[in-house]
Amino acid sequence: MRTDRDIMNAIILTAIWGVVMMLAGAFIQNKRIPKYLAISGILLILVANCWELYTGQTLFSVDLKDMIHLNSFNLAFISIALICTLMYFLLSGRDFEKVGTHVAEYFALIFFILCGVSLVATFNTLLILFLGIEIMSIPLYILTGSDKRNLKSNEAALKYFLMGSFSTGIMLMGIVLIYGGNSSASFYLNQIHLGVGKMPVMIAAGLVLLMISMSFKVSAAPFHFWTPDVYDGAPTVFTAYMASVVKVAGFFAFMRLFENAFGTIQPQWQNLVVIITAATLVIGNFTAVFQQSVKRMLAYSSIAQAGFMMLAIFAMNLAAKEGLVLYAAAYSLASIGIFAILIKMKDYTISGFNGLAKEQPVLAFAATVFLLSLTGIPLTAGFQAKFYMLLAAINTHHFVWLVILAVGCAAISAYYYFRVIQAIYFKESTDTEPHIWDVTLAFKFLLLLLVAVIIILGVKPELIIDWLHYFPLP
Amino acid sequence: MEIKWYIDLAVALFSIGVIGVLTRRNAIIIFMCIELMLNAVNLLLVAFSKMHAAAEVGSISPSVVSDGQLFVFFIMVVAAAEVSVGLAIIVMMYRNTHSTDVNFLNRLKH
């Protein structure tokens, strides 16, 4: 039986496996072994996490003073993050070798990021929130700059690092002001005394600062300006991870923080979220239209998708919570898939995709399904995710114009996603050289598997929603 | 001393840090300004911790006194980790461009 002395498997195992990968990097010369070691590690952690989800048993026992709060909802989210990471390793693991020689270390850093993801999915105090966000970000700074000779990678790393630590400073100021302003002198989310009626000035200031820094982390407008440069400059393999698992984990943390700590005074900060959401939707979608490079277009589209996920934070009801996890799964899987194909391309511009259908029909088909899912076309997971978000927003009965704006922006997003599909199927390639670096049969098979998962989730989203409530842990 | 003075000092330090980040163009100075922001937070945490402890004399539970001060140690550790990564990134950039000016980076935009 679960007691409050238990700790989650995923947090400890990811940290241990990160160290294992680092040691493997020091002692194993073979380039292939780290990938298999990483995949087996992820499988092990996934099994341990699911075992914990279904039986409530853990491998470790530490007194946490309730600083980490577990329920099936959080554990299911972590399982989804682990599954996405597994798909990512399987599809793109070999491309790590293209970035540099320290393959095992890159895997190790991703395991540390996963540790941060598990922390931000389960935190119950502002301290763990801060630590989780930092454990998630610091390895990412390194991964962004891992292409050491490339000036664009350097630029991206520096920009990401300066912006990231700046937003950390803002977040800390917010935490401190909340600590100083509430009489309970506690960092626990559920013990923050917000007072009755109007908020004390210090708590209000702290709340705004926290919201700004979380918007930074999830790249919501007007704090999104670092995103395109960083996503564009980072090695494409790591952009894929940054734009998928890390981003949705940031949203999960955002949701947890504002639901548990400030949920009771939602009307007082809802207007702020509405402004951020509307700005993110408009800016993300309109700037994505003008991009010529697919990588940069996906960076802007990730801002646009962030706008949709902000709807969950605006609505903050059950449909929003469920929808956010569904969105996390749908968006991460589609992003990982489309980036895995993009890594194999020689030319990242949209015209680089011309005539792909004739040369690589399987890749073309998979890319089309991923792009359709990102657009939100029915029968794909992306449609159900967007549907849940809009449903949650309508259920609040406020700000109906925001829902209309979101639907309009989804229509705009069809334009820039369909441009790629059009290039794939309806345009002829001008040069005779192949578009694609070599792809293996296993890669194609995995892409089709991913396509199948996306379509199954599009038809039966209950698979994830039921999972969230499968086993209500205390 | 009143808590007000600590708040004023910390907010002043924090503002200097924020203004520095937004206006200076040298990566190392920006980085120092970020550290300044973190240290303003540390100062404020200790001050608030004392304030809460003084308010709760009598019904005191030990965690009320120590929570805020413990947080300071975590911030220090994380800041140290950030320094090691951040300076490595700046050195890496200096090797390639022989400059730590962030304006140089904007010229790389396409």
HADDOCK unambig.tbl for C-alpha pairs under 7 A between the chains (distance, minus, plus):
assign (segid A and resid 127 and name CA) (segid B and resid 71 and name CA) 6.88 0.50 0.50
assign (segid A and resid 138 and name CA) (segid B and resid 82 and name CA) 6.83 0.50 0.50
assign (segid A and resid 151 and name CA) (segid B and resid 96 and name CA) 6.98 0.50 0.50
assign (segid A and resid 154 and name CA) (segid B and resid 93 and name CA) 5.75 0.50 0.50
assign (segid A and resid 155 and name CA) (segid B and resid 105 and name CA) 6.08 0.50 0.50
assign (segid A and resid 157 and name CA) (segid B and resid 89 and name CA) 6.87 0.50 0.50
assign (segid A and resid 158 and name CA) (segid B and resid 89 and name CA) 6.24 0.50 0.50
assign (segid A and resid 158 and name CA) (segid B and resid 90 and name CA) 6.84 0.50 0.50
assign (segid A and resid 161 and name CA) (segid B and resid 86 and name CA) 6.64 0.50 0.50
assign (segid A and resid 165 and name CA) (segid B and resid 34 and name CA) 6.98 0.50 0.50
assign (segid A and resid 166 and name CA) (segid B and resid 34 and name CA) 6.00 0.50 0.50
assign (segid A and resid 169 and name CA) (segid B and resid 34 and name CA) 6.83 0.50 0.50
assign (segid A and resid 169 and name CA) (segid B and resid 37 and name CA) 5.89 0.50 0.50
assign (segid A and resid 169 and name CA) (segid B and resid 38 and name CA) 5.62 0.50 0.50
assign (segid A and resid 172 and name CA) (segid B and resid 41 and name CA) 6.60 0.50 0.50
assign (segid A and resid 173 and name CA) (segid B and resid 41 and name CA) 5.73 0.50 0.50
assign (segid A and resid 176 and name CA) (segid B and resid 41 and name CA) 6.79 0.50 0.50
assign (segid A and resid 176 and name CA) (segid B and resid 45 and name CA) 6.06 0.50 0.50
assign (segid A and resid 180 and name CA) (segid B and resid 48 and name CA) 5.44 0.50 0.50
assign (segid A and resid 185 and name CA) (segid B and resid 52 and name CA) 6.14 0.50 0.50
assign (segid A and resid 185 and name CA) (segid B and resid 64 and name CA) 6.10 0.50 0.50
